[in-house]
Amino acid sequence: MSRSLILGACLSSLVMLAAAISFVWTPYDYAALNIPDKLQPPNALHWFGTDHFGRDMFSMIMVGARTSIAVALVAVGIGMALGVPLGLTAAARKGSWLDELIMRGNDLVFAFPSLVIAILITAVFGAGAINAIIAIGIFNIPVFARITRGAALSLWEREFILAARVSGKGAARISAEHILPNVANLLIVQGTIQFSLGILAEAGLSYVGLGAQPPTPSWGRMLADAQTMVSFAPHLALIPGLAIIVTVLGLNLLGDGLRDWLDPRIRVART
């Protein structure tokens, strides 16, 4: 087992654990205002200090982890649930009008970054975590569709697929029983990468006010609130920034380690 996998799993587990614990316990009420204690640096009572409203930063980071993970996880789930079937269908109907329609639709979605999609959704339905999930999820659909199609195309010419076709199995059954299990490892790795990108996207959307709304803490909005106070309270920006860095780094290392572990060709090449 590679060091990337171990380190990535440890960092990711640490963030997941903090998010899980926040459902039942935080050192302080993350929404409680305590103006006399505002802008305290990290100390024995407030491990990460307090913000400009006197709220405990450690509690807000814990709940913010829950928000970021929930948004990114659901968004990746939407991308996989819709993108993988589209990719399998496109590969099974290679060269047909349906393949062309799916791939041109992917190109159309790629033309609009998740932030632009979020702005459009927000203009119609208003800002919020649900709309951030929809925006990031829509952007993930073509990613998984392209990855799935590319991997599936290389399998459709393999001998075991030809044998399945000769036995009378249809394209849908072959995709479900033979293609999907053989591309699952690649999808798992890509899922961890998109998960980390989802964390970044959620932070970016929250930074511009399109993500989770107050009083729910969000790492991106914590950075936005801190930008005018960095000179005299640097911990307000450093702590949520480090939380984002550690989470994304852990997920990227986890994805890299999973790729090496799940792909025997890479594992043999490195030994």
C-alpha positions in Angstrom: 0.0 0.0 0.0 1.5 3.3 -1.1 2.3 6.2 1.2 0.0 8.5 -0.8 -2.9 6.2 -0.1 -2.2 6.0 3.6 -1.6 9.8 4.0 -4.6 10.7 1.9 -6.8 8.3 3.8 -5.6 9.7 7.2 -6.2 13.4 6.1 -9.5 12.6 4.6 -10.6 10.5 7.6 -9.7 13.4 9.9 -11.9 15.8 8.1 -14.7 13.3 7.8 -14.5 12.6 11.5 -14.7 16.2 12.4 -17.7 16.6 10.2 -19.4 13.5 11.7 -18.7 14.7 15.3 -20.2 18.1 14.6 -23.6 16.5 14.3 -23.6 15.6 18.0 -20.9 17.9 19.6 -19.0 21.1 19.0 -17.0 23.0 21.6 -19.4 26.0 21.4 -22.6 26.8 19.6 -21.4 27.8 16.2 -24.2 30.3 15.8 -23.9 32.0 19.2 -22.7 35.6 19.1 -20.4 36.8 21.8 -19.3 40.3 20.8 -17.0 40.9 23.9 -14.9 37.9 22.8 -14.6 38.9 19.2 -11.3 38.5 17.2 -9.5 36.5 19.8 -6.4 34.7 18.5 -6.1 31.0 19.1 -5.9 30.3 22.9 -6.8 27.6 25.5 -10.5 28.4 25.4 -10.9 28.9 21.7 -8.4 26.7 19.9 -8.7 28.4 16.6 -9.7 31.8 18.0 -13.0 33.7 17.4 -14.3 35.7 14.5 -15.6 39.3 14.3 -18.9 38.2 16.0 -17.2 36.3 18.8 -18.1 32.9 17.3 -15.8 30.0 18.0 -13.7 29.3 14.9 -13.1 25.6 15.7 -16.8 24.9 16.0 -17.4 26.8 12.7 -14.7 24.8 11.0 -16.3 21.5 12.1 -19.7 22.5 10.9 -18.2 24.0 7.7 -16.6 20.6 7.0 -20.0 19.0 7.2 -21.4 21.6 4.7 -18.6 21.2 2.2 -18.6 17.4 2.3 -22.4 17.2 2.0 -22.5 19.6 -1.0 -19.5 17.9 -2.8 -20.7 14.4 -2.1 -24.2 14.9 -3.3 -22.9 16.8 -6.4 -20.5 13.9 -7.3 -23.4 11.4 -6.8 -25.5 13.4 -9.2 -22.6 13.4 -11.7 -22.0 9.7 -11.4 -25.7 8.8 -11.4 -26.4 10.6 -14.7 -23.0 10.7 -16.4 -22.1 7.0 -16.1 -25.2 5.8 -17.9 -24.8 8.4 -20.6 -21.2 7.4 -21.1 -22.1 3.7 -21.3 -24.9 4.5 -23.8 -22.6 6.6 -26.0 -20.0 3.9 -26.0 -22.5 1.2 -26.9 -23.9 3.3 -29.7 -20.5 4.6 -31.0 -20.9 6.6 -34.2 -24.6 6.8 -34.0 -26.8 10.0 -33.7 -27.3 9.2 -30.0 -23.5 9.1 -29.4 -23.2 12.4 -31.2 -26.0 14.0 -29.3 -24.6 12.9 -25.9 -21.1 14.1 -26.7 -22.3 17.5 -28.1 -24.4 17.9 -25.0 -21.4 17.3 -22.9 -19.5 20.0 -24.9 -22.4 22.4 -24.3 -22.2 21.9 -20.5 -18.4 22.2 -20.5 -18.9 25.6 -22.1 -20.4 27.0 -18.9 -18.3 26.6 -15.7 -20.0 25.7 -12.5 -19.8 29.3 -11.3 -21.7 30.5 -14.3 -24.3 27.8 -14.0 -24.7 28.7 -10.3 -25.2 32.3 -11.1 -27.9 31.3 -13.6 -29.6 29.0 -11.1 -29.3 31.6 -8.4 -30.9 34.3 -10.5 -34.0 32.1 -10.9 -34.2 30.2 -7.6 -32.0 32.2 -5.2 -28.8 31.4 -3.4 -28.4 28.4 -1.2 -26.6 25.0 -0.7 -29.2 23.1 -2.8 -28.5 25.3 -5.8 -24.8 24.9 -5.3 -25.3 21.2 -5.3 -27.3 21.4 -8.6 -24.7 23.6 -10.2 -21.7 21.4 -9.3 -23.6 18.2 -10.1 -24.5 19.5 -13.6 -20.9 20.2 -14.2 -19.9 16.7 -13.0 -22.2 14.9 -15.5 -20.1 15.4 -18.6 -16.9 14.6 -16.7 -18.2 11.1 -15.8 -19.8 10.7 -19.2 -16.5 11.3 -21.0 -14.5 9.2 -18.6 -16.9 6.3 -18.9 -17.3 6.5 -22.7 -13.5 6.6 -23.2 -12.9 3.6 -20.9 -15.8 1.6 -22.3 -14.8 2.1 -26.0 -11.6 0.3 -25.4 -13.5 -2.7 -23.9 -16.1 -3.1 -26.6 -13.4 -4.7 -28.9 -12.2 -7.1 -26.3 -12.7 -10.9 -26.7 -14.9 -11.4 -23.7 -17.3 -8.7 -25.0 -17.4 -10.3 -28.4 -18.2 -13.6 -26.7 -21.0 -12.0 -24.8 -22.5 -10.5 -28.0 -22.3 -13.9 -29.7 -24.1 -15.4 -26.8 -27.1 -13.1 -27.6 -26.7 -10.5 -24.9 -27.9 -7.0 -25.8 -25.9 -3.8 -25.5 -27.6 -2.7 -22.3 -27.0 -6.0 -20.6 -23.4 -6.1 -21.7 -22.8 -2.6 -20.4 -24.3 -3.5 -17.0 -22.8 -6.9 -16.6 -19.4 -6.6 -18.3 -18.4 -3.0 -19.1 -19.4 -1.3 -15.9 -17.6 -3.6 -13.5 -14.4 -3.2 -15.6 -14.5 0.6 -15.5 -15.6 0.8 -11.8 -12.0 1.2 -10.5 -11.5 4.2 -12.8 -14.8 5.7 -11.8 -13.9 5.4 -8.1 -10.6 7.2 -8.6 -12.2 9.9 -10.7 -14.9 10.2 -8.0 -12.3 11.1 -5.4 -10.8 13.7 -7.7 -14.2 15.2 -8.4 -15.0 15.1 -4.7 -11.9 17.3 -4.0 -12.9 19.6 -6.9 -16.4 19.8 -5.4 -15.0 21.0 -2.1 -13.1 23.8 -4.0 -16.2 24.6 -6.1 -18.4 24.8 -3.0 -15.9 27.1 -1.3 -15.7 29.3 -4.4 -19.5 29.6 -4.6 -19.8 30.4 -0.9 -17.0 33.0 -1.3 -19.2 34.9 -3.7 -22.3 34.4 -1.7 -23.9 31.6 -3.9 -23.4 28.7 -1.5 -24.7 27.9 2.0 -26.3 30.9 3.6 -26.0 32.2 7.1 -26.1 31.1 9.8 -24.8 27.8 8.4 -20.9 28.1 8.4 -19.0 27.6 5.1 -15.3 27.7 4.6 -15.6 29.9 1.5 -17.8 32.4 3.2 -15.4 32.4 6.2 -12.7 33.4 3.8 -14.9 36.1 2.3 -15.7 37.6 5.7 -12.0 37.6 6.7 -10.6 39.4 3.6 -10.9 42.9 5.2 -9.4 41.8 8.5 -6.3 39.8 7.5 -4.0 42.6 8.7 -5.1 42.5 12.3 -6.7 39.0 12.6 -4.9 36.7 10.1 -6.3 33.6 11.8 -9.7 34.3 10.3 -8.3 33.6 6.8 -5.5 31.1 7.6 -7.7 28.6 9.4 -10.4 28.1 6.8 -7.8 28.3 4.1 -5.8 25.5 5.7 -8.9 23.5 6.2 -9.6 23.6 2.4 -6.0 22.9 1.6 -5.8 19.8 3.9 -9.1 18.4 2.6 -8.3 18.8 -1.0 -4.7 17.5 -0.5 -6.0 14.5 1.4 -8.6 13.6 -1.3 -6.0 14.1 -4.1 -3.5 11.9 -2.4 -6.3 9.3 -1.7 -7.2 9.3 -5.4 -3.6 8.9 -6.5 -3.1 6.1 -4.0 -6.3 4.4 -5.1 -5.3 4.6 -8.7 -2.0 2.8 -7.9 -3.6 0.3 -5.7 -6.5 -0.6 -8.0 -4.5 -0.6 -11.3 -2.1 -3.6 -11.3 -0.2 -2.3 -14.3 0.9 0.8 -12.5 1.7 -1.1 -9.3 3.9 -3.5 -11.3 5.6 -0.7 -13.2 6.6 1.0 -9.9 8.0 -2.1 -8.3 
